[in-house]
Amino acid sequence: MGGTAQANYGRKACLNQKALALYHGLPWPVRSLAASIRGFRLRWQRYGPNTDLLVGEARQRERWSDSEWAAWQHDRLHHVLHHAITYVPYYREQWAERRRLGDHSPWEELQNWPVLEKESVRQQPRRFLAEDVNPRGLLETHTSGSTGTPLTLWNTRTGEESWYALFEAHCRHWYGVSRRDRWAILGGQLVTPVARCQPPFWVWNAGLSQLYMSTYHLASDLIPHYLAALVRYRVRYLLGYPSALHLLAQAALVERRGDLKLQVVIANAEPLHDYQRSVISEAFHCPVQETYGMSERVAAASECEHGRLHLWPEAGRLEVLHGSSPVAAGVVGDFVCTGLVNSVMPLIRYRVGDRGAIDASGSECPCGRTLPRLAEIEGRSDDLLCTADGRRIGRLDPVFKAGWPIREAQVIQESLATIRVRLVPSDGFDEVIQEEVARQLRARLGNVTVEFEKVSEIPRGANGKFRSVICNLSAAEKERLQLRTMV
């Protein structure tokens, strides 16, 4: 991040810390009032007089033919690329330098644009901001991302309205709920001091009809308060990190709560594992639907009622690459995305840090929607484990079987030869189960040493997210392994 940007972020962070300290000192009803005031502002930013029209148009597009989608994306992409090369300093100067060096590749073709790494956006965010807009009229947000490193993003109110109309059409509507329903979110905002041991661990946001519940107080002795709050606030659906939802669901099953019947539980921001899905569905007597997205909003996907993960073509153009080369449908690679919603801060061929594959079956989805599909999401590229023969291993959820007495677990690769499993055991966990976990890991990673660390809880990251897989290999070692597979 540039010096000026770093200083500005530091000043804002300091002000935010002071505001947070003041907020935490308020009585709970006043905290909810403050949250509601902010909620009404967010509602104004996200929804407007055109929202219902935009939702209706998005729903109609769900049945478009491939040719209709291709034409729509071509026109939108051309607009984004032209606007970027004309008004965005980073891209304009990049292409001017290429022309000076004799490169006359046509800018209209997306593959002629270099892949954009996240660090470039972190270091100089304002150089990605279009000059034909007044920055004072833009909505500015900051996100820590999975690594805790700040990222600054801007958008217009029109862009926000378009984005949330897509979420309404391609997500909430599929699951029989709407923005007007009472809902709860398990998120990474600290709504009450961490040291607090008495409820409430949530605030009611009247502006968004939302019960915001902090993930930082999901201790076994405190979770029953969360369950009671879901009933008391008449929550219709729940959205949150799968790891947090899983903890909540485990407690609901232990307490044999029969009053927690929701319309749907929507999982976001983390991979949803099969063992988590089954427990959550059983606890809340409803389907559990997976979603995919990121703060930069250059791609998104939602799971339909038949378990297929459909992309939102309006959100962005998604490429799957190995290095800088495209891979075939069905082959796992890095997600590189070009955003189509936000033209004031366009991110073009942006490597988002996730890996996965496009569905190669060519079959129609039973849901009737023609939106393209993801075959799988392997997870964050930083969180893939590496084997000595150069393979990269992503989701390890089959290692932990549903019904085992394990509240949660985290797999950490310390070296190519050593795996550490940090876990929170429940009653009934024994050496037999421990050895089975080790056996399952060796079946996937080879002849590695598996060490176990039993803890009372597994810490979350700075953003409240849970990382189920962590690779501590150095960047140089990962690069050597990757080069080995390319030879």
C-alpha positions as CSV (number, residue, x, y, z in Angstrom):
1,M,0.0,0.0,0.0
2,G,1.4,3.4,-0.9
3,G,2.5,5.8,1.9
4,T,-0.5,8.2,1.6
5,A,-3.0,5.3,1.4
6,Q,-1.3,3.6,4.3
7,A,-1.5,6.8,6.4
8,N,-5.1,7.4,5.5
9,Y,-6.0,3.8,6.4
10,G,-4.1,4.2,9.7
11,R,-6.1,7.4,10.6
12,K,-9.4,5.7,9.7
13,A,-8.5,2.6,11.7
14,C,-7.7,4.8,14.7
15,L,-11.0,6.6,14.4
16,N,-12.8,3.3,14.0
17,Q,-11.2,1.9,17.2
18,K,-12.3,5.0,19.2
19,A,-15.8,4.7,17.8
20,L,-15.9,1.0,18.6
21,A,-14.8,1.6,22.2
22,L,-17.5,4.3,22.5
23,Y,-20.1,1.9,21.0
24,H,-19.1,-0.9,23.4
25,G,-19.7,1.4,26.3
26,L,-23.3,2.0,25.4
27,P,-26.2,0.1,27.0
28,W,-27.5,-2.7,24.7
29,P,-30.7,-0.9,23.6
30,V,-28.6,2.1,22.5
31,R,-26.2,-0.2,20.7
32,S,-29.1,-1.7,18.8
33,L,-30.4,1.8,18.0
34,A,-26.9,2.7,16.6
35,A,-26.9,-0.5,14.5
36,S,-30.4,0.3,13.2
37,I,-29.4,3.8,12.2
38,R,-26.5,2.4,10.2
39,G,-28.8,-0.3,8.9
40,F,-31.2,2.3,7.5
41,R,-28.3,4.0,5.8
42,L,-27.2,0.7,4.3
43,R,-30.7,0.0,3.1
44,W,-30.8,3.4,1.3
45,Q,-27.4,2.5,-0.3
46,R,-28.4,-1.0,-1.4
47,Y,-32.1,-0.7,-2.4
48,G,-33.8,2.0,-4.4
49,P,-36.8,2.7,-6.6
50,N,-35.3,0.5,-9.3
51,T,-34.6,-2.6,-7.2
52,D,-37.8,-4.5,-7.9
53,L,-37.4,-3.8,-11.7
54,L,-33.7,-5.0,-11.6
55,V,-34.7,-8.1,-9.7
56,G,-37.3,-9.0,-12.2
57,E,-34.9,-8.5,-15.1
58,A,-32.3,-10.7,-13.4
59,R,-34.8,-13.5,-12.9
60,Q,-35.8,-13.4,-16.6
61,R,-32.2,-13.7,-17.6
62,E,-31.9,-17.0,-15.6
63,R,-33.5,-18.8,-18.6
64,W,-31.4,-17.1,-21.3
65,S,-29.7,-19.1,-24.0
66,D,-25.9,-19.4,-24.3
67,S,-25.9,-17.0,-27.2
68,E,-28.0,-14.4,-25.4
69,W,-25.6,-14.6,-22.4
70,A,-22.6,-14.3,-24.8
71,A,-23.9,-11.2,-26.4
72,W,-24.8,-9.6,-23.1
73,Q,-21.4,-10.3,-21.6
74,H,-19.6,-9.1,-24.8
75,D,-21.3,-5.7,-24.7
76,R,-20.8,-5.2,-21.0
77,L,-17.2,-6.3,-21.1
78,H,-16.5,-4.0,-24.0
79,H,-17.9,-1.1,-22.0
80,V,-15.8,-2.0,-18.9
81,L,-12.5,-2.4,-20.9
82,H,-13.1,0.8,-22.8
83,H,-13.9,2.8,-19.7
84,A,-10.8,1.3,-17.9
85,I,-8.3,2.1,-20.7
86,T,-9.7,5.6,-21.1
87,Y,-10.3,6.8,-17.5
88,V,-8.5,4.5,-15.0
89,P,-4.9,5.6,-14.5
90,Y,-3.5,2.2,-13.7
91,Y,-4.7,0.6,-17.0
92,R,-4.3,3.7,-19.2
93,E,-0.6,4.0,-18.2
94,Q,-0.1,0.3,-18.5
95,W,-1.4,0.2,-22.1
96,A,0.5,3.4,-23.0
97,E,3.7,1.8,-21.9
98,R,2.9,-1.4,-23.9
99,R,2.3,0.8,-27.0
100,R,5.6,2.6,-26.5
101,L,7.4,-0.7,-26.5
102,G,5.7,-1.8,-29.7
103,D,3.0,-4.0,-28.4
104,H,-0.1,-3.3,-30.5
105,S,-2.4,-6.1,-29.2
106,P,-6.0,-5.0,-29.4
107,W,-7.4,-4.0,-25.9
108,E,-10.9,-5.2,-26.9
109,E,-9.8,-8.8,-26.4
110,L,-9.7,-9.8,-22.7
111,Q,-6.9,-12.3,-23.0
112,N,-4.5,-9.4,-24.0
113,W,-4.8,-7.9,-20.6
114,P,-2.3,-9.1,-18.0
115,V,-3.4,-11.0,-14.9
116,L,-3.9,-8.5,-12.0
117,E,-2.6,-9.6,-8.6
118,K,-4.3,-8.5,-5.4
119,E,-1.1,-6.9,-4.0
120,S,-1.2,-4.3,-6.8
121,V,-4.7,-3.2,-5.7
122,R,-3.7,-3.1,-2.1
123,Q,-0.7,-0.9,-2.7
124,Q,-2.2,1.7,-4.9
125,P,-6.1,1.5,-4.7
126,R,-6.7,5.0,-6.0
127,R,-5.0,4.3,-9.3
128,F,-7.8,1.9,-10.0
129,L,-10.4,4.6,-9.5
130,A,-11.9,6.1,-12.7
131,E,-11.2,9.8,-13.2
132,D,-14.6,10.7,-14.7
133,V,-16.4,10.3,-11.3
134,N,-16.3,12.5,-8.2
135,P,-14.7,10.4,-5.4
136,R,-16.8,12.4,-2.8
137,G,-20.0,10.8,-4.2
138,L,-18.7,7.2,-4.0
139,L,-19.3,4.6,-1.3
140,E,-16.0,3.5,0.2
141,T,-15.5,0.2,2.0
142,H,-12.6,-1.5,3.6
143,T,-12.1,-5.2,3.8
144,S,-9.4,-7.2,5.6
145,G,-9.8,-10.2,3.3
146,S,-8.6,-13.7,4.5
147,T,-5.1,-12.5,5.3
148,G,-6.1,-9.4,7.4
149,T,-4.4,-7.1,5.0
150,P,-6.6,-4.0,4.3
151,L,-8.2,-3.5,0.8
152,T,-10.0,-0.3,-0.1
153,L,-12.9,-0.5,-2.6
154,W,-15.2,2.1,-4.1
155,N,-18.6,1.9,-5.8
156,T,-21.5,4.1,-6.8
157,R,-24.9,3.8,-5.2
158,T,-26.2,2.6,-8.6
159,G,-23.6,-0.1,-8.6
160,E,-24.6,-1.2,-5.1
161,E,-28.3,-1.3,-6.1
162,S,-27.4,-3.5,-9.1
163,W,-25.4,-5.9,-6.9
164,Y,-28.0,-6.3,-4.2
165,A,-30.7,-6.8,-6.9
166,L,-28.6,-9.8,-8.2
167,F,-28.3,-11.2,-4.6
168,E,-32.1,-10.8,-4.2
169,A,-32.8,-12.5,-7.6
170,H,-30.1,-15.2,-7.7
171,C,-30.0,-16.1,-4.0
172,R,-32.9,-15.1,-1.7
173,H,-35.6,-15.6,-4.2
174,W,-34.4,-19.2,-5.0
175,Y,-34.8,-20.0,-1.3
176,G,-38.2,-18.5,-0.8
177,V,-37.1,-15.5,1.3
178,S,-36.7,-11.8,0.6
179,R,-34.9,-8.8,2.0
180,R,-38.1,-7.9,3.9
181,D,-38.0,-11.1,6.1
182,R,-36.5,-11.2,9.5
183,W,-33.1,-12.9,9.4
184,A,-30.0,-13.4,11.4
185,I,-26.4,-13.3,10.3
186,L,-23.4,-14.9,12.1
187,G,-20.6,-12.5,11.2
188,G,-17.1,-11.3,12.2
189,Q,-18.1,-7.9,13.5
190,L,-17.4,-7.5,17.2
191,V,-20.8,-6.3,18.5
192,T,-19.8,-6.6,22.2
193,P,-16.4,-6.8,24.0
194,V,-14.7,-10.2,23.7
195,A,-14.4,-10.5,27.5
196,R,-18.1,-10.3,28.0
197,C,-19.6,-13.5,29.4
198,Q,-23.3,-12.5,29.6
199,P,-25.7,-12.0,26.7
200,P,-26.6,-10.3,24.5
201,F,-23.9,-11.1,22.0
202,W,-25.9,-9.6,19.2
203,V,-27.7,-6.4,18.1
204,W,-31.0,-6.0,16.4
205,N,-30.7,-3.9,13.2
206,A,-34.2,-2.7,12.3
207,G,-33.0,-1.0,9.1
208,L,-32.2,-4.4,7.5
209,S,-34.6,-6.6,9.7
210,Q,-31.4,-8.3,10.8
211,L,-30.2,-9.9,14.0
212,Y,-26.4,-9.5,13.8
213,M,-24.8,-12.2,15.9
214,S,-21.1,-12.1,16.6
215,T,-19.0,-15.2,15.9
216,Y,-16.6,-14.3,18.7
217,H,-18.7,-15.6,21.6
218,L,-19.6,-19.1,20.2
219,A,-18.3,-20.9,23.3
220,S,-20.2,-24.1,24.3
221,D,-21.7,-22.5,27.4
222,L,-22.8,-19.4,25.6
223,I,-24.3,-20.9,22.4
224,P,-27.7,-21.7,24.1
225,H,-28.2,-17.9,24.4
226,Y,-27.8,-17.6,20.6
227,L,-30.4,-20.3,20.0
228,A,-32.9,-18.7,22.3
229,A,-32.4,-15.3,20.5
230,L,-33.2,-16.9,17.1
231,V,-36.6,-18.0,18.5
232,R,-37.2,-14.8,20.4
233,Y,-36.6,-12.6,17.3
234,R,-38.7,-14.8,15.1
235,V,-35.8,-15.3,12.6
236,R,-37.0,-16.8,9.3
237,Y,-33.6,-17.6,7.8
238,L,-30.0,-17.6,8.8
239,L,-26.8,-16.6,7.0
240,G,-23.2,-17.1,8.1
241,Y,-19.9,-18.8,8.0
242,P,-20.3,-22.6,7.8
243,S,-17.9,-23.2,10.8
244,A,-20.0,-20.9,13.0
245,L,-23.3,-22.4,11.7
246,H,-22.0,-25.8,12.4
247,L,-21.1,-25.0,16.1
248,L,-24.6,-23.5,16.5
249,A,-26.2,-26.6,15.0
250,Q,-24.3,-29.0,17.1
251,A,-25.5,-27.3,20.3
252,A,-29.1,-27.3,19.0
253,L,-29.0,-31.0,18.5
254,V,-27.5,-31.6,21.9
255,E,-30.2,-29.5,23.5
256,R,-32.8,-31.3,21.3
257,R,-34.4,-28.0,20.4
258,G,-37.6,-28.5,18.4
259,D,-38.5,-24.8,18.0
260,L,-35.7,-24.0,15.6
261,K,-37.4,-24.4,12.2
262,L,-36.1,-22.1,9.6
263,Q,-36.9,-21.6,5.9
264,V,-33.2,-21.9,4.8
265,V,-29.7,-21.6,6.1
266,I,-27.3,-19.8,3.7
267,A,-23.6,-20.5,4.0
268,N,-21.1,-18.0,2.8
269,A,-17.4,-16.8,3.0
270,E,-16.0,-20.3,3.8
271,P,-16.2,-23.7,2.1
272,L,-19.2,-25.7,3.2
273,H,-18.3,-29.3,4.0
274,D,-20.7,-32.2,3.7
275,Y,-20.5,-33.1,7.4
276,Q,-21.4,-29.5,8.3
277,R,-24.3,-29.4,5.9
278,S,-25.9,-32.5,7.3
279,V,-25.7,-31.3,10.9
280,I,-26.9,-27.8,10.1
281,S,-29.8,-29.1,8.1
282,E,-30.9,-31.5,10.8
283,A,-30.7,-28.9,13.5
284,F,-32.7,-26.2,11.7
285,H,-35.1,-28.5,9.8
286,C,-34.4,-26.9,6.5
287,P,-32.1,-27.0,3.4
288,V,-28.6,-25.5,3.6
289,Q,-27.5,-23.7,0.5
290,E,-23.9,-22.7,-0.4
291,T,-22.9,-19.4,-1.9
292,Y,-19.7,-18.2,-3.4
293,G,-18.4,-14.6,-3.6
294,M,-15.9,-12.1,-2.4
295,S,-15.8,-8.5,-1.2
296,E,-14.4,-7.3,-4.6
297,R,-17.6,-8.6,-6.3
298,V,-16.0,-9.8,-9.4
299,A,-17.7,-13.1,-9.3
300,A,-20.5,-14.8,-7.4
301,A,-22.5,-18.1,-7.4
302,S,-25.4,-19.6,-5.6
303,E,-26.5,-23.2,-5.1
304,C,-29.9,-24.1,-6.6
305,E,-32.4,-26.5,-5.0
306,H,-30.8,-29.4,-6.9
307,G,-27.4,-28.8,-5.4
308,R,-25.7,-27.2,-8.4
309,L,-23.6,-24.1,-7.9
310,H,-24.7,-21.5,-10.6
311,L,-22.5,-18.5,-11.5
312,W,-24.0,-15.0,-11.8
313,P,-22.9,-14.0,-15.4
314,E,-23.8,-10.4,-14.6
315,A,-21.3,-10.2,-11.8
316,G,-18.2,-10.9,-13.9
317,R,-16.4,-13.0,-16.4
318,L,-14.6,-15.9,-14.7
319,E,-11.5,-17.6,-16.2
320,V,-9.8,-20.7,-14.8
321,L,-6.0,-20.6,-15.3
322,H,-2.9,-22.5,-14.5
323,G,-0.4,-19.8,-14.2
324,S,-1.4,-17.6,-17.1
325,S,-2.8,-20.3,-19.3
326,P,-6.4,-21.3,-19.5
327,V,-7.4,-24.9,-18.5
328,A,-10.2,-27.0,-19.9
329,A,-13.7,-27.1,-18.3
330,G,-13.6,-29.6,-15.4
331,V,-9.9,-29.0,-14.6
332,V,-9.1,-27.2,-11.4
333,G,-7.1,-23.9,-11.6
334,D,-6.9,-20.4,-10.3
335,F,-10.0,-18.2,-10.5
336,V,-9.2,-15.0,-12.5
337,C,-12.2,-12.7,-12.7
338,T,-13.2,-9.5,-14.5
339,G,-15.9,-7.6,-12.7
340,L,-18.9,-6.3,-14.7
341,V,-20.9,-4.5,-12.1
342,N,-18.5,-1.9,-10.8
343,S,-17.1,0.3,-13.6
344,V,-15.7,3.1,-11.4
345,M,-13.2,0.7,-9.9
346,P,-12.8,-2.0,-12.5
347,L,-10.8,-5.1,-11.6
348,I,-9.8,-6.8,-14.9
349,R,-8.4,-10.3,-14.9
350,Y,-8.1,-10.2,-11.2
351,R,-6.7,-13.3,-9.4
352,V,-9.0,-13.6,-6.5
353,G,-7.0,-16.3,-4.6
354,D,-9.6,-19.1,-5.0
355,R,-9.3,-22.3,-7.0
356,G,-11.9,-24.4,-8.6
357,A,-13.3,-25.8,-11.9
358,I,-16.1,-25.0,-14.3
359,D,-18.7,-27.7,-14.9
360,A,-17.9,-29.7,-18.0
361,S,-20.9,-32.0,-18.1
362,G,-22.9,-29.9,-20.6
363,S,-26.1,-31.2,-19.1
364,E,-29.1,-29.1,-18.3
365,C,-29.8,-28.4,-14.6
366,P,-33.1,-29.9,-13.3
367,C,-33.9,-26.4,-11.9
368,G,-34.3,-25.1,-15.4
369,R,-31.9,-22.2,-15.0
370,T,-29.3,-21.8,-17.8
371,L,-26.7,-20.0,-15.7
372,P,-23.3,-21.6,-16.0
373,R,-22.2,-23.8,-13.2
374,L,-19.1,-24.4,-11.1
375,A,-18.1,-28.1,-10.7
376,E,-16.2,-27.4,-7.5
377,I,-14.5,-24.8,-5.4
378,E,-11.3,-26.2,-4.0
379,G,-10.7,-23.3,-1.7
380,R,-8.2,-20.5,-1.1
381,S,-5.0,-21.1,-3.1
382,D,-3.1,-20.1,0.1
383,D,-4.9,-22.9,2.0
384,L,-4.0,-25.8,-0.3
385,L,-1.8,-28.5,1.2
386,C,1.1,-29.7,-0.9
387,T,2.4,-33.2,-1.3
388,A,6.1,-34.2,-1.8
389,D,5.2,-35.2,-5.4
390,G,3.8,-31.8,-6.2
391,R,0.1,-32.4,-5.9
392,R,-2.1,-29.7,-4.3
393,I,-4.8,-30.9,-1.9
394,G,-7.8,-28.8,-1.2
395,R,-11.0,-29.8,0.6
396,L,-10.3,-32.3,3.4
397,D,-13.9,-32.6,4.7
398,P,-14.1,-36.3,4.0
399,V,-11.4,-36.8,6.6
400,F,-13.9,-35.8,9.4
401,K,-17.0,-37.9,9.2
402,A,-20.4,-36.6,10.3
403,G,-21.3,-37.8,13.8
404,W,-17.8,-38.0,15.1
405,P,-17.3,-36.4,18.6
406,I,-15.3,-33.5,17.2
407,R,-16.7,-30.0,17.6
408,E,-14.3,-28.5,15.0
409,A,-10.9,-29.2,13.5
410,Q,-8.1,-27.5,11.7
411,V,-5.4,-29.1,9.5
412,I,-2.1,-27.3,9.4
413,Q,0.8,-28.2,7.2
414,E,4.0,-27.4,8.9
415,S,6.3,-29.1,6.3
416,L,6.0,-31.6,3.5
417,A,6.6,-34.3,6.1
418,T,4.5,-33.0,9.0
419,I,0.8,-32.3,9.5
420,R,-0.6,-30.9,12.7
421,V,-4.3,-31.4,13.5
422,R,-5.7,-28.9,15.9
423,L,-9.1,-30.1,17.2
424,V,-11.8,-29.5,19.8
425,P,-12.9,-32.9,21.0
426,S,-16.3,-33.8,22.4
427,D,-17.2,-36.6,24.8
428,G,-16.4,-39.9,23.2
429,F,-13.4,-38.9,21.3
430,D,-10.7,-41.6,21.6
431,E,-7.5,-43.0,20.2
432,V,-9.4,-45.1,17.6
433,I,-11.0,-42.0,16.0
434,Q,-7.7,-40.1,16.3
435,E,-5.9,-42.9,14.4
436,E,-8.6,-43.0,11.7
437,V,-8.2,-39.2,11.2
438,A,-4.4,-39.8,10.7
439,R,-5.0,-42.7,8.4
440,Q,-7.4,-40.6,6.2
441,L,-4.9,-37.8,6.0
442,R,-2.1,-40.1,5.0
443,A,-4.3,-41.6,2.3
444,R,-4.5,-38.1,0.7
445,L,-1.1,-36.6,1.5
446,G,1.2,-39.6,1.6
447,N,3.5,-40.9,4.3
448,V,3.4,-37.9,6.6
449,T,3.7,-37.5,10.3
450,V,0.4,-36.5,11.8
451,E,0.5,-34.7,15.2
452,F,-2.6,-33.8,17.2
453,E,-3.2,-30.8,19.4
454,K,-6.3,-30.8,21.5
455,V,-7.6,-27.4,22.4
456,S,-10.7,-25.9,24.0
457,E,-11.3,-23.6,21.0
458,I,-9.7,-22.7,17.7
459,P,-9.1,-19.0,17.2
460,R,-10.7,-17.2,14.3
461,G,-8.9,-14.8,12.0
462,A,-9.1,-11.0,12.2
463,N,-12.3,-11.0,10.1
464,G,-14.0,-13.7,12.2
465,K,-13.5,-16.4,9.6
466,F,-12.4,-19.9,10.3
467,R,-9.6,-21.5,8.2
468,S,-10.1,-25.2,8.2
469,V,-6.8,-25.8,6.3
470,I,-3.6,-23.8,6.7
471,C,-0.4,-24.3,4.7
472,N,2.7,-22.9,6.4
473,L,5.1,-23.8,3.6
474,S,7.1,-20.9,2.3
475,A,6.2,-19.2,-1.0
476,A,9.5,-20.4,-2.5
477,E,8.9,-24.0,-1.5
478,K,5.4,-23.9,-3.1
479,E,6.8,-22.4,-6.3
480,R,9.4,-25.2,-6.5
481,L,6.7,-27.8,-6.2
482,Q,4.6,-26.1,-8.8
483,L,7.5,-25.9,-11.2
484,R,8.1,-29.6,-10.7
485,T,4.6,-30.5,-11.8
486,M,4.9,-28.3,-14.9
487,V,8.1,-30.0,-16.2
